[in-house]
Amino acid sequence: MFFIKSLVLQDFRCHRHKSLPFGNAANIIIGKNASGKTSVVEAIYCLALGKSYKAASAAEMIRKGAPFATAKAEIANRGREDVLFLSIGASGKKIVLNNKPIPRLSDYLGYFKVIAFSPEDYRLIKGTPGDRRNFMDVNISQMSPGYLRSLIRYRKILKQRNEVLKSLADRSVRGDEDLLNILSSQLAKEGRVIINERTKFFAGINPIFSERVKQISAGAERGDLNYIINTDPHLLEQSYTRKRASELAAQTTLFGPHRDDFEMRINGEAAAAFASQGQQKTLCLASKLALVDMLAAGDSPLIAILDDVFSELDLNRQNQILQAVDRKFQVFITATSVAGLAEGLLERGKIINIEEEE
């Protein structure tokens, strides 16, 4: 079995120093608002993915006045003991596994997978296209390291191409048309990989998502996910050539997966426009439960984070989550109190009062 045995935080968010022991099943972290319980699960998420699901920048995770933040986890990994260390400082983030620095995130991703349920999940419906692309990128990367490598290359080439477009648009600066053509070809190549992987992802998750919507709503609702591709992957390079004047005028790349989006639909209608608040909760929950099913199917172990979500959900939706994650892998739950949590969960789980731990 894979589980995090303990976690030590140093200058992470509000924690000057915090040491926490965990159980191998459900860990229920109790504390008042602003007591730092979410910071604990945020650190676990960062240990898995090298990034936060809360912070816009890594600097936000460093306690005010401290030069850097660290998180150290002792892990039982199917018969062996591992030590995983994360540091966040001015020079960026560093991950060390068993005293060996990880040079590239793409080489490490998948050591363990993570999924976080949080009140911010509504952004999948009401948020920006960037919020939804992040959902795609984070979760596909956990299942396909090749996707992450292509995504990193794509972003690097995209930045270079935008710089060339700006220089060409500025008549006082001599631009390089040949370089633009080379970058366009490279960008189209990586873009095709990204779009194809996203298409496969939605083909896999959609039937699971639809079934989850049906289960949560007791058959009253139908749900599906619609992947909105900005440009046909086979026509990317042609678009860069044919629409060059438009891109020069905009001084940015107008076509490619960096402009993709997806929408949740309820009973055939766009949820952003037509779903009630209750229907939105159903759809967001169904998307995360579908991800649990997909992520748990691989070889890498999975850890689930339920960050202050039970207070937002009725008993039926709570039970849907618990049935999906309980007894299957390690789970971290944050709440202001144990009131309202299922009795069976309390009996099997380890209750941790964040304000009483050192």
BAKE-724059 format. One record per residue (C-alpha): residue in three letters; x, y, z. Coordinates in steps of 0.001 Angstrom, whole numbers, padded with zeros to 6 digits, always signed. Layout:
AlaXYZ/...
***
This chain:
Met+000000+000000+000000/Phe+001069+003584-000655/Phe+000370+006284+001922/Ile+001927+009365+003489/Lys+002968+008495+007057/Ser+003899+012001+008180/Leu+004342+015543+006944/Val+006603+018293+008256/Leu+006036+021872+007103/Gln+008547+024670+007596/Asp+007531+028263+006821/Phe+004735+026982+004593/Arg+001887+029507+004489/Cys+000991+030330+008111/His+002973+027407+009561/Arg+006341+028304+011048/His+006778+024626+011920/Lys+004144+021899+011813/Ser+004627+018131+012163/Leu+001671+015836+011460/Pro+001318+012027+011637/Phe-001248+010412+009335/Gly-003218+007190+009110/Asn-003245+005058+005978/Ala-006951+005611+005219/Ala-009052+008699+006002/Asn-007407+011645+007756/Ile-009862+014271+008997/Ile-008092+017574+009672/Ile-010199+019784+011934/Gly-009623+023466+012653/Lys-011099+026935+012659/Asn-011049+029038+009519/Ala-007560+030477+008863/Ser-005968+027857+011168/Gly-003881+026407+008326/Lys-005673+023131+007639/Thr-005984+023864+003916/Ser-002248+024626+003810/Val-001572+021036+004890/Val-003462+019495+001985/Glu-002082+022152-000362/Ala+001426+020964+000549/Ile+000446+017354-000201/Tyr-000921+018445-003576/Cys+002337+020294-004294/Leu+004376+017215-003412/Ala+002477+015302-006093/Leu+002355+017887-008868/Gly+004931+020544-008068/Lys+002186+023199-008083/Ser-000702+024394-005946/Tyr-004418+024234-006627/Lys-004833+027402-004539/Ala-001915+029770-005135/Ala-001517+031904-008241/Ser+002243+032012-007614/Ala+004682+029902-005628/Ala+005674+032926-003527/Glu+002232+032897-001883/Met+003128+029616-000164/Ile+006157+031098+001637/Arg+005417+032443+005120/Lys+005802+036215+005282/Gly+009373+037148+006178/Ala+010800+033674+005489/Pro+013310+033065+002655/Phe+011725+029793+001566/Ala+009146+027143+002475/Thr+009615+023385+002745/Ala+007455+020280+002989/Lys+008877+016880+003894/Ala+006835+013670+003664/Glu+007713+010211+004932/Ile+005970+007689+002703/Ala+005198+003984+002918/Asn+005548+002884-000682/Arg+004451-000719-001138/Gly+007085-002292+001073/Arg+009741+000410+001141/Glu+010179+003729+002919/Asp+010549+006902+000830/Val+011308+010484+001804/Leu+009944+013226-000432/Phe+011108+016811+000010/Leu+009830+020022-001587/Ser+011411+023458-001253/Ile+009972+026706-002580/Gly+012182+029781-002807/Ala+013177+032742-004921/Ser+014877+030447-007434/Gly+011752+028331-007867/Lys+010624+024910-006642/Lys+012834+021882-006066/Ile+011727+018294-005447/Val+014044+015693-003918/Leu+013101+012005-003667/Asn+015250+009820-001404/Asn+018061+012417-001499/Lys+018036+012511-005320/Pro+017042+015862-006877/Ile+014392+015635-009581/Pro+015729+017613-012584/Arg+012472+017752-014528/Leu+008881+017590-013342/Ser+007936+015455-016349/Asp+010358+012767-015110/Tyr+008750+012721-011658/Leu+005046+013197-012341/Gly+003120+010033-011566/Tyr+005116+009056-008462/Phe+001704+009473-006915/Lys-001417+011011-008395/Val-003645+013446-006580/Ile-007139+014821-006988/Ala-008532+017735-004995/Phe-012199+018469-004350/Ser-012595+022098-003257/Pro-015199+024893-003169/Glu-013358+026451-006143/Asp-014539+023606-008394/Tyr-017373+025878-009567/Arg-014748+027548-011783/Leu-015073+024588-014131/Ile-018430+026112-015080/Lys-018293+029788-014151/Gly-014548+030382-014410/Thr-012330+031388-017308/Pro-011182+029223-020238/Gly-007781+029283-018518/Asp-009298+027618-015438/Arg-010686+024848-017604/Arg-007463+024409-019588/Asn-005653+024027-016275/Phe-008106+021244-015353/Met-007276+019493-018626/Asp-003528+019991-018355/Val-003132+018908-014719/Asn-005160+015740-015066/Ile-003974+014610-018496/Ser-000367+015179-017383/Gln-000887+012763-014485/Met-001973+010073-016936/Ser+000411+010905-019797/Pro+003957+012182-019096/Gly+004359+012694-022852/Tyr+001533+015219-022747/Leu+003349+017293-020144/Arg+006567+017243-022170/Ser+004700+018453-025269/Leu+002896+021092-023208/Ile+006177+022451-021827/Arg+007703+022584-025309/Tyr+004542+024180-026727/Arg+004554+026965-024140/Lys+008237+027692-024750/Ile+007773+027859-028545/Leu+004589+029914-028144/Lys+006458+032519-026113/Gln+009210+032717-028756/Arg+006694+032955-031594/Asn+004797+035772-029905/Glu+008053+037684-029475/Val+008819+037285-033198/Leu+005304+038440-034126/Lys+005804+041571-032045/Ser+009166+042289-033661/Leu+007719+041824-037159/Ala+004796+044099-036329/Asp+007215+046807-035204/Arg+008485+048277-038463/Ser+011408+049922-036672/Val+012771+046481-035773/Arg+013893+043973-038358/Gly+011952+040767-037858/Asp+012835+037294-039036/Glu+010196+035730-041313/Asp+012180+032509-041640/Leu+012325+032097-037861/Leu+008574+032674-037669/Asn+008001+029895-040219/Ile+010218+027492-038268/Leu+008466+028291-034991/Ser+005058+027942-036658/Ser+005954+024443-037830/Gln+007278+023445-034390/Leu+004248+024911-032637/Ala+001849+023064-034936/Lys+003651+019772-034257/Glu+003366+020076-030464/Gly-000138+021511-030775/Arg-001327+018405-032614/Val-000025+016180-029801/Ile-001811+018277-027165/Ile-005130+018384-029028/Asn-005031+014652-029772/Glu-004349+013842-026105/Arg-007159+016136-024985/Thr-009519+014515-027478/Lys-008640+011069-026068/Phe-009133+012369-022528/Phe-012649+013624-023214/Ala-013546+010451-025090/Gly-012561+008513-021963/Ile-014064+010711-019275/Asn-017356+011622-020967/Pro-019223+008318-020499/Ile-018021+008095-016884/Phe-019076+011689-016262/Ser-022512+011074-017771/Glu-023029+008033-015562/Arg-021948+009966-012463/Val-024431+012763-013246/Lys-027164+010155-013567/Gln-026206+008560-010226/Ile-026021+011832-008290/Ser-029328+013107-009676/Ala-031092+009722-009334/Gly-031638+009695-013084/Ala-033233+013153-013214/Glu-030417+014847-015151/Arg-028259+014178-018207/Gly-024755+015597-018395/Asp-021907+015667-020884/Leu-018604+017437-021522/Asn-018033+019263-024801/Tyr-014395+019826-025818/Ile-014164+023074-027810/Ile-011143+022940-030132/Asn-009883+026340-031256/Thr-008413+025015-034524/Asp-008435+021636-036281/Pro-005049+020087-035375/His-004396+019184-039018/Leu-004934+022806-040089/Leu-002782+024563-037499/Glu+000181+025282-039759/Gln-002119+026432-042564/Ser-003871+028783-040145/Tyr-000556+030342-039131/Thr+000209+031018-042814/Arg-003205+032163-043997/Lys-003998+034333-040988/Arg-000561+035871-040549/Ala-001845+039399-041136/Ser-004354+038978-038302/Glu-001686+037660-035959/Leu+000707+040475-036853/Ala-002036+042987-036127/Ala-002772+041310-032781/Gln+000955+040688-032120/Thr+000111+037302-030660/Thr-000673+033725-031697/Leu-004399+033424-032317/Phe-004657+029709-033097/Gly-003832+026570-031162/Pro-004609+024585-028007/His-003678+027525-025749/Arg-007093+028890-026795/Asp-009072+025656-026376/Asp-011918+025346-023890/Phe-014593+022895-022797/Glu-018082+023249-021433/Met-020252+021213-019132/Arg-023771+020643-020398/Ile-026897+019716-018485/Asn-029771+018152-020392/Gly-028184+019318-023642/Glu-027775+022962-022587/Ala-024646+024887-021602/Ala-024392+024725-017808/Ala-022827+028194-017542/Ala-026015+029721-018911/Phe-028766+027335-017872/Ala-027753+025219-014846/Ser-029209+025979-011426/Gln-026881+026145-008418/Gly-027838+022585-007477/Gln-027206+021356-011013/Gln-023821+023086-011043/Lys-022861+021234-007850/Thr-023945+017964-009463/Leu-021857+018598-012582/Cys-018716+019711-010735/Leu-018923+016750-008374/Ala-019521+014350-011274/Ser-016427+015653-013075/Lys-014218+015004-010042/Leu-015714+011571-009362/Ala-015149+010647-013006/Leu-011523+011705-012584/Val-011196+009495-009509/Asp-012312+006552-011642/Met-009815+007398-014397/Leu-006818+008214-012185/Ala-007334+005188-009931/Ala-007263+002878-012957/Gly-003518+003381-013582/Asp-000497+001864-011864/Ser+000456+004962-009871/Pro-001129+005312-006412/Leu-003788+007974-005892/Ile-004424+010309-002960/Ala-007693+012236-002639/Ile-008067+015654-001016/Leu-011497+016852+000140/Asp-010857+020458+001112/Asp-013795+021988+002979/Val-016343+020515+000584/Phe-018765+018696+002890/Ser-020256+021918+004243/Glu-021275+022784+000670/Leu-022928+019441-000137/Asp-026109+017659+000878/Leu-026010+014138+002323/Asn-026547+012451-001049/Arg-023596+014225-002655/Gln-021420+013567+000414/Asn-022189+009863+000172/Gln-021318+009827-003535/Ile-017827+011096-002692/Leu-017341+008725+000217/Gln-018402+005710-001833/Ala-015857+006669-004497/Val-012858+007173-002199/Asp-013486+005414+001124/Arg-011249+002398+001886/Lys-009636+002528-001574/Phe-006718+004895-000975/Gln-005518+007537+001447/Val-007876+010479+001838/Phe-007375+013887+003446/Ile-010479+015774+004573/Thr-010524+019301+005994/Ala-013452+020677+007981/Thr-014158+023185+010735/Ser-015716+020424+012879/Val-016742+016770+012712/Ala-020406+017764+012775/Gly-022162+016603+009639/Leu-019537+014020+008684/Ala-020692+010436+008189/Glu-020416+008326+011351/Gly-018702+005472+009534/Leu-016031+007845+008274/Leu-015392+009136+011788/Glu-015094+005584+013127/Arg-012504+004554+010537/Gly-010712+007876+010094/Lys-007917+009525+012047/Ile-009052+012875+013459/Ile-006326+015533+013574/Asn-006914+018860+015313/Ile-004604+021236+013467/Glu-004507+023651+016412/Glu-003339+020975+018857/Glu-000540+019498+016726/Glu+002963+020948+017014/
***
